[in-house]
Amino acid sequence: MSDPKTPSRRRALRGLGLTGLGLAGLAGAGAVLGRQADRGSGGHDAYFQRVAMALAEAGIAQPTLVIDRSRLEANIAAVKANLAGSGLPVRVVVKSLPAIDLIDTVARGLGTDRFMVFNGEMLHEMQTRRPGADLLMGKPLPVVQTAAFYDREGPVAGPQWLVDTPERLHQIAAVARQKGVKARISFEIDVGLHRGGFVDANALAAAVELARQDPHLEIAGLMGYDPHVPKTLNPETAFAAVLKTYAAAKQVLADRLGGDPARLTLNTAGSPTYLLHAKDTVANEVSIGSAFVKPADFDLKTLTRHQPAAYIATPVIKALDRMAIPSLEGLSGVTSFLDPNTEKAFFVYGGHWNARPVSPPGLQYNDLFGRSSNQELLTGSRRVKLAVDDLVFLRPNQSEALFFQFGDLAIYDAGRIVAHWPTFPVSA
C-alpha cells in the first residue's frame, strides 16, 4: 500500500486534471485548466540590488533577517502622524519586535516607556533591561510563571498581570499573598475577537468586586484586543461593537471603583486597528508592534502609510535549468507547460520560513516537491535571472517567532549594513 503522502504519477495527473489525456490533448487541457501567466521579469529591482550589494560587502552569505532602518523610521513617523491630535500614547508590543535595539528605536521615536509582553522569558528580559518601564502582559500566563517572577525579582510592583477569568484572579491573588506583594492586574475583555476574556459587564463587575476586596491586588485597568475588525464583512459595524463593549467595561470600573477610569490603563487596538482608534475610541492607549516592520499579513487598508521594513535574504546554493519531481520526472514538461513558473529550480540556503519570496519576481514554492528547512526549492520561469550565490529575498508574513530564526538582525541603511542587533533569547 502506498504512503498517501507520497506523490504518485496517477495522483499528480489527477491533481493536474490530466488523467486519461494523451500529449495530443495537452494544449486543450491547458486551455481548459487555465495556463498560468509567466511572472518572471529578470532579476532584482534597484532596491533589492542595493541591499544585496550591502550584504555582499558585509560578507554575509547565510540566511539573514534584514531590517531597513530608514523604512523603520518612516513607519515610526507614520504612527506619529496617524495618532497626531488623538492624545493616544503607544504601548510597544515586544513579541513583534523581539530585539532590544529594535524596541528602543521604536520607543525613543515615540517617546514611550509602555510595553506589552507575552511570555515569561521576555518579561524577565524587559524587567531586567528596563526596570522602570510600564509592562502590561498581553496574555495570561500560567501561575507558575507569575510565582517565578516574584521569586526572581523580589517584592517589586511587577507588570500588570492579565486576568481573563475569576479562576485566574484567585490564582494571582494566592501568589501575591504567598510572596507578600501587591500584584497589579488588568482585566482582559472580549470586544469581539472571542479569544477569551470577560464577555459581559456583569461578569466583569463580579471580578472587579472580588479584586477590590483583596488587599493583595491592585486593579490597573483593561485590555481589549480587536484585530478581527478589518477582516470582518462589515468593519464599521464590527468597530462600533468594539467601542460599545469597551465603553460598558469602562463604566464598570467607574461604578465599582469611583473616580475617572482614565487614570487607569485602558488598553486597546493592535497594528491592524490603531488608526481606527485614533479617530474614535473610549480607550486611552493603543498597542502597536508589527506595523513598524509591516510583514505581509499586515497589508491592510488601515496600514497603507506603512512600508515593509523586514526581509529574509538567503543565497542560492543550486540553480537547475529544469525542475524535476522525484519519481515523476516525466511530468516536468506537463507542469512547466501549465505553469511556466515551474521551469527552473533554485535551491536556497535554509528555508521553510513563514515568508513568501518577493525578489526576483516570479519565484514560488512547489507543493509537489514539498517544503524544506535545509534546502528550500523555489521555482521560476526562464525569465528569472538567478545564479548560484545570488541572493533571494523573502518577505515575512509575521515577525514575532520568525525573527528568532536568524540570529542577529542585519540593519541596512543608506546602502550599507550599519549594525547587527541581537534578538532576545529564544522563547515561545
C-alpha positions as CSV (number, residue, x, y, z in Angstrom):
1,M,0.0,0.0,0.0
2,S,1.5,3.4,-1.0
3,D,2.1,6.1,1.5
4,P,-0.8,8.7,1.0
5,K,1.7,11.5,1.5
6,T,4.0,10.2,-1.3
7,P,3.2,11.6,-4.7
8,S,2.3,9.1,-7.4
9,R,2.0,9.6,-11.1
10,R,-1.7,9.0,-11.1
11,R,-2.2,11.3,-8.1
12,A,-0.2,14.0,-9.7
13,L,-2.0,13.7,-13.0
14,R,-5.4,13.7,-11.2
15,G,-4.3,16.9,-9.3
16,L,-3.5,18.5,-12.7
17,G,-6.7,17.2,-14.2
18,L,-4.8,15.2,-16.9
19,T,-5.8,11.6,-16.1
20,G,-6.6,9.8,-19.4
21,L,-5.2,12.6,-21.6
22,G,-2.6,12.0,-24.2
23,L,0.0,14.5,-25.1
24,A,-2.1,15.5,-28.1
25,G,-4.7,16.8,-25.7
26,L,-2.2,18.8,-23.7
27,A,-2.8,22.1,-25.4
28,G,-6.6,21.7,-25.0
29,A,-6.1,20.8,-21.3
30,G,-4.0,23.9,-20.9
31,A,-6.8,26.0,-22.3
32,V,-9.4,24.3,-20.0
33,L,-7.4,24.4,-16.8
34,G,-6.1,27.8,-17.4
35,R,-2.4,28.1,-18.2
36,Q,-0.6,30.3,-15.6
37,A,1.0,33.5,-16.7
38,D,4.8,33.8,-16.6
39,R,5.5,36.0,-13.6
40,G,9.3,36.2,-14.1
41,S,10.8,39.5,-15.0
42,G,14.5,39.2,-14.8
43,G,16.5,39.9,-11.6
44,H,16.2,42.2,-8.6
45,D,15.0,45.8,-8.9
46,A,17.2,48.7,-7.9
47,Y,16.2,48.5,-4.2
48,F,17.0,44.8,-3.8
49,Q,20.2,45.2,-5.8
50,R,21.4,47.7,-3.3
51,V,20.5,45.5,-0.3
52,A,22.2,42.5,-2.0
53,M,25.4,44.6,-2.6
54,A,25.4,45.8,1.0
55,L,25.1,42.2,2.3
56,A,27.9,41.1,0.0
57,E,30.2,44.0,1.1
58,A,29.4,42.9,4.8
59,G,30.5,39.4,4.0
60,I,27.1,37.9,4.8
61,A,26.4,34.7,2.9
62,Q,23.8,32.8,5.1
63,P,20.1,33.3,5.7
64,T,19.7,36.7,7.4
65,L,16.9,38.8,8.6
66,V,17.4,42.3,7.3
67,I,15.8,45.4,8.8
68,D,15.7,48.6,6.7
69,R,16.3,51.3,9.2
70,S,15.1,54.2,7.0
71,R,11.8,52.3,6.4
72,L,11.5,51.5,10.1
73,E,11.9,55.2,10.9
74,A,9.4,56.1,8.3
75,N,6.9,53.7,9.9
76,I,7.5,55.3,13.3
77,A,6.8,58.7,11.7
78,A,3.6,57.2,10.1
79,V,2.4,56.2,13.6
80,K,3.1,59.6,15.0
81,A,1.3,61.3,12.1
82,N,-1.7,58.9,12.3
83,L,-2.0,59.5,16.1
84,A,-1.4,63.3,15.9
85,G,-4.2,65.1,17.8
86,S,-5.6,61.9,19.4
87,G,-3.6,62.1,22.6
88,L,-3.1,58.3,22.5
89,P,0.2,57.0,23.7
90,V,1.6,53.8,22.2
91,R,2.4,50.6,24.1
92,V,5.1,48.8,22.1
93,V,4.4,45.1,21.5
94,V,7.6,43.3,22.4
95,K,6.8,39.9,20.8
96,S,6.5,41.5,17.4
97,L,9.9,43.3,17.7
98,P,12.0,40.8,19.8
99,A,15.3,42.7,19.9
100,I,16.1,45.3,22.5
101,D,17.7,47.7,20.0
102,L,14.7,47.5,17.7
103,I,12.4,48.1,20.7
104,D,14.4,51.0,21.9
105,T,14.5,52.6,18.4
106,V,10.7,52.5,18.3
107,A,10.2,53.6,21.9
108,R,12.6,56.5,21.6
109,G,10.9,57.6,18.3
110,L,7.5,57.6,20.1
111,G,8.6,58.9,23.5
112,T,7.0,55.9,25.3
113,D,8.0,53.6,28.1
114,R,5.0,51.4,27.8
115,F,5.4,47.8,26.6
116,M,3.2,44.8,26.1
117,V,4.9,41.5,27.0
118,F,3.7,38.0,26.1
119,N,5.8,35.4,27.9
120,G,7.9,34.8,31.0
121,E,11.3,35.0,29.2
122,M,10.6,38.3,27.6
123,L,9.1,39.6,30.8
124,H,12.4,38.8,32.6
125,E,14.4,40.5,29.8
126,M,12.3,43.7,29.9
127,Q,12.2,43.8,33.7
128,T,16.0,43.5,33.8
129,R,16.8,45.8,30.9
130,R,14.0,48.4,31.5
131,P,13.2,48.1,35.3
132,G,11.2,51.4,35.4
133,A,9.1,50.7,32.3
134,D,5.3,50.1,32.5
135,L,4.8,46.5,31.4
136,L,1.4,45.0,30.6
137,M,1.0,41.3,29.9
138,G,-0.6,40.7,26.5
139,K,-1.9,37.3,27.5
140,P,-2.5,35.4,30.8
141,L,0.5,33.3,32.0
142,P,0.5,30.1,33.9
143,V,0.5,30.9,37.6
144,V,3.9,29.1,37.9
145,Q,5.5,31.9,35.9
146,T,3.8,34.5,38.0
147,A,5.3,33.0,41.1
148,A,8.7,32.6,39.4
149,F,8.7,36.3,38.6
150,Y,8.4,37.3,42.2
151,D,10.9,34.6,43.3
152,R,13.4,36.1,40.9
153,E,12.6,39.8,41.2
154,G,11.5,40.1,44.8
155,P,8.7,42.4,46.1
156,V,8.6,44.7,43.1
157,A,5.5,46.2,41.7
158,G,5.8,43.9,38.7
159,P,3.8,44.0,35.5
160,Q,0.1,44.4,35.0
161,W,-0.9,40.7,35.1
162,L,-3.7,39.9,32.7
163,V,-6.8,38.3,34.2
164,D,-9.3,36.6,31.9
165,T,-11.3,34.5,34.4
166,P,-12.3,34.5,38.1
167,E,-10.1,31.4,38.4
168,R,-7.0,33.3,37.2
169,L,-7.8,36.2,39.6
170,H,-7.8,33.7,42.5
171,Q,-4.5,32.2,41.3
172,I,-2.7,35.6,41.1
173,A,-4.2,36.6,44.5
174,A,-2.9,33.5,46.1
175,V,0.6,34.1,44.7
176,A,0.6,37.7,45.9
177,R,-0.4,36.6,49.4
178,Q,2.3,33.9,49.5
179,K,5.0,36.3,48.2
180,G,3.9,39.2,50.3
181,V,3.4,41.5,47.4
182,K,0.6,43.6,45.9
183,A,0.0,42.4,42.4
184,R,-1.3,44.7,39.7
185,I,-4.0,43.2,37.5
186,S,-5.7,44.3,34.3
187,F,-8.8,42.6,33.0
188,E,-9.0,41.1,29.5
189,I,-12.3,41.9,27.9
190,D,-13.8,40.2,24.9
191,V,-14.6,43.0,22.5
192,G,-15.5,40.7,19.6
193,L,-12.4,38.6,18.9
194,H,-13.8,35.7,21.0
195,R,-10.4,34.5,22.2
196,G,-11.3,34.6,25.9
197,G,-11.7,37.3,28.4
198,F,-14.8,38.7,30.2
199,V,-17.7,38.6,27.8
200,D,-20.2,41.0,29.5
201,A,-20.4,43.8,32.0
202,N,-21.9,41.6,34.8
203,A,-19.1,39.0,34.7
204,L,-16.5,41.8,34.7
205,A,-18.3,43.6,37.6
206,A,-18.2,40.4,39.7
207,A,-14.5,40.0,39.1
208,V,-13.8,43.7,39.8
209,E,-15.6,43.4,43.1
210,L,-13.5,40.3,44.1
211,A,-10.3,42.1,43.2
212,R,-11.4,45.3,45.0
213,Q,-11.8,43.4,48.3
214,D,-8.4,41.7,48.2
215,P,-5.6,43.7,49.8
216,H,-3.0,41.9,47.8
217,L,-4.4,43.0,44.4
218,E,-4.4,46.4,42.7
219,I,-6.7,47.0,39.8
220,A,-4.7,48.6,37.0
221,G,-7.1,48.6,34.1
222,L,-8.5,46.9,31.0
223,M,-7.2,45.3,27.8
224,G,-9.4,44.7,24.8
225,Y,-7.7,43.5,21.6
226,D,-9.6,43.8,18.3
227,P,-7.5,42.7,15.2
228,H,-10.5,41.0,13.8
229,V,-12.2,44.2,12.8
230,P,-10.6,44.8,9.3
231,K,-11.2,41.2,8.3
232,T,-15.0,41.2,9.1
233,L,-17.7,41.5,6.4
234,N,-18.6,45.0,7.8
235,P,-15.6,46.6,9.6
236,E,-17.6,49.7,10.5
237,T,-20.2,47.7,12.3
238,A,-17.6,45.5,14.0
239,F,-15.7,48.5,15.2
240,A,-18.8,50.1,16.6
241,A,-19.5,46.9,18.5
242,V,-15.9,47.1,19.9
243,L,-16.4,50.6,21.2
244,K,-19.8,49.8,22.7
245,T,-18.4,46.7,24.6
246,Y,-15.4,48.6,25.7
247,A,-17.5,51.6,26.9
248,A,-19.6,49.2,29.0
249,A,-16.5,47.7,30.6
250,K,-15.1,51.2,31.3
251,Q,-18.4,52.1,33.0
252,V,-18.0,49.0,35.3
253,L,-14.7,50.4,36.5
254,A,-16.2,53.8,37.1
255,D,-19.2,52.3,39.0
256,R,-17.2,49.9,41.1
257,L,-14.0,51.9,41.8
258,G,-15.3,55.5,41.6
259,G,-13.4,58.4,40.1
260,D,-12.4,58.7,36.5
261,P,-11.3,55.4,34.9
262,A,-9.0,57.3,32.6
263,R,-6.4,57.3,35.4
264,L,-6.1,53.5,34.8
265,T,-4.7,51.7,31.8
266,L,-7.4,51.4,29.1
267,N,-5.5,49.5,26.5
268,T,-6.8,48.5,23.1
269,A,-6.0,48.0,19.4
270,G,-3.1,46.4,17.7
271,S,-1.4,47.2,14.5
272,P,-4.5,46.5,12.3
273,T,-6.8,48.8,14.2
274,Y,-4.8,51.6,15.9
275,L,-5.7,54.0,13.1
276,L,-9.4,53.5,13.8
277,H,-8.9,54.2,17.5
278,A,-7.0,57.4,16.6
279,K,-10.2,58.7,15.0
280,D,-12.7,57.4,17.7
281,T,-12.1,55.5,20.9
282,V,-13.0,55.1,24.5
283,A,-9.6,53.7,25.5
284,N,-6.6,55.8,26.5
285,E,-3.7,53.9,24.8
286,V,-3.1,51.7,21.8
287,S,-0.7,48.7,21.3
288,I,1.4,48.6,18.1
289,G,4.1,46.2,17.1
290,S,4.1,44.6,13.7
291,A,3.2,47.8,11.9
292,F,6.7,49.1,12.5
293,V,8.2,46.4,10.2
294,K,5.0,45.6,8.3
295,P,5.1,41.9,7.5
296,A,2.9,40.7,4.6
297,D,-0.1,39.7,6.8
298,F,-0.4,43.4,7.6
299,D,-1.1,44.6,4.1
300,L,-4.3,46.2,5.2
301,K,-6.2,49.3,4.3
302,T,-5.5,50.7,7.8
303,L,-1.7,50.4,7.2
304,T,-1.3,51.9,3.8
305,R,1.1,54.6,5.2
306,H,3.4,51.9,6.4
307,Q,6.2,50.3,4.4
308,P,7.7,46.7,4.5
309,A,10.9,47.1,6.6
310,A,11.9,43.4,7.2
311,Y,13.2,40.9,4.6
312,I,14.9,37.5,4.7
313,A,17.9,37.3,2.4
314,T,19.3,33.9,1.6
315,P,21.8,32.6,-1.1
316,V,21.0,30.3,-4.0
317,I,23.1,27.2,-3.5
318,K,21.9,25.2,-6.5
319,A,20.4,26.6,-9.8
320,L,19.0,24.0,-12.2
321,D,17.7,24.5,-15.7
322,R,14.9,22.0,-15.2
323,M,12.6,21.3,-12.3
324,A,12.0,17.6,-11.8
325,I,9.8,15.9,-9.2
326,P,11.3,12.7,-7.8
327,S,9.8,9.6,-9.4
328,L,7.6,11.9,-11.6
329,E,10.3,13.2,-13.8
330,G,8.2,12.6,-16.9
331,L,5.7,15.2,-15.8
332,S,8.2,18.1,-15.9
333,G,7.1,19.1,-19.4
334,V,3.4,19.0,-18.4
335,T,3.8,21.1,-15.3
336,S,6.1,23.6,-17.0
337,F,3.5,23.9,-19.8
338,L,0.7,24.5,-17.5
339,D,2.8,26.8,-15.3
340,P,5.9,28.3,-16.8
341,N,6.9,29.4,-13.3
342,T,8.0,25.8,-12.6
343,E,10.5,25.6,-15.5
344,K,13.7,26.3,-13.4
345,A,14.6,25.1,-10.0
346,F,16.5,27.1,-7.3
347,F,17.5,25.5,-4.0
348,V,18.3,28.1,-1.4
349,Y,20.3,28.0,1.9
350,G,17.7,27.1,4.6
351,G,14.0,27.6,4.2
352,H,10.5,26.6,5.4
353,W,10.1,30.1,6.9
354,N,6.8,31.8,7.4
355,A,7.5,34.0,4.4
356,R,6.9,34.4,0.7
357,P,9.5,35.0,-2.0
358,V,9.4,38.6,-3.4
359,S,12.6,39.1,-5.4
360,P,13.5,38.3,-8.0
361,P,9.8,38.4,-9.1
362,G,8.2,35.2,-10.2
363,L,9.6,32.7,-7.6
364,Q,7.2,30.3,-5.9
365,Y,7.1,27.2,-3.7
366,N,6.3,23.8,-5.2
367,D,3.5,21.8,-3.5
368,L,4.5,18.5,-5.2
369,F,8.2,18.7,-4.1
370,G,7.3,20.0,-0.6
371,R,9.0,22.3,1.8
372,S,12.4,22.0,3.4
373,S,14.2,23.9,6.2
374,N,17.5,22.8,4.9
375,Q,17.4,23.4,1.1
376,E,14.1,25.0,0.1
377,L,13.0,24.6,-3.5
378,L,11.8,27.7,-5.3
379,T,10.8,27.5,-8.9
380,G,10.7,30.2,-11.6
381,S,10.4,30.7,-15.3
382,R,13.2,31.0,-17.9
383,R,12.8,34.8,-17.4
384,V,14.1,34.6,-13.8
385,K,17.7,35.6,-13.6
386,L,19.4,33.9,-10.7
387,A,22.7,32.0,-10.4
388,V,24.5,30.2,-7.6
389,D,25.5,32.6,-4.8
390,D,22.9,35.2,-5.8
391,L,20.5,36.2,-3.1
392,V,16.8,35.6,-2.9
393,F,14.7,37.9,-0.8
394,L,11.6,36.8,1.0
395,R,9.1,38.9,2.9
396,P,8.0,37.5,6.3
397,N,4.2,37.0,6.8
398,Q,4.7,37.8,10.5
399,S,7.6,39.0,12.6
400,E,7.4,37.6,16.2
401,A,8.7,34.0,16.2
402,L,10.3,34.2,12.8
403,F,12.9,36.9,13.9
404,F,14.4,34.3,16.3
405,Q,15.4,32.0,13.4
406,F,18.3,34.1,12.1
407,G,20.5,35.3,15.0
408,D,21.4,39.0,15.0
409,L,19.3,41.2,12.8
410,A,21.3,42.9,10.0
411,I,20.5,46.6,9.9
412,Y,20.5,48.2,6.4
413,D,20.7,51.9,6.0
414,A,21.9,54.1,3.1
415,G,23.4,51.3,1.1
416,R,25.3,49.6,3.9
417,I,24.8,47.1,6.7
418,V,25.4,49.5,9.6
419,A,24.7,47.4,12.7
420,H,23.8,43.9,14.0
421,W,21.0,43.9,16.6
422,P,20.8,40.7,18.8
423,T,17.4,39.2,19.4
424,F,16.2,38.2,22.8
425,P,16.8,34.6,24.0
426,V,14.6,32.2,22.0
427,S,11.2,31.8,23.6
428,A,7.7,30.8,22.5
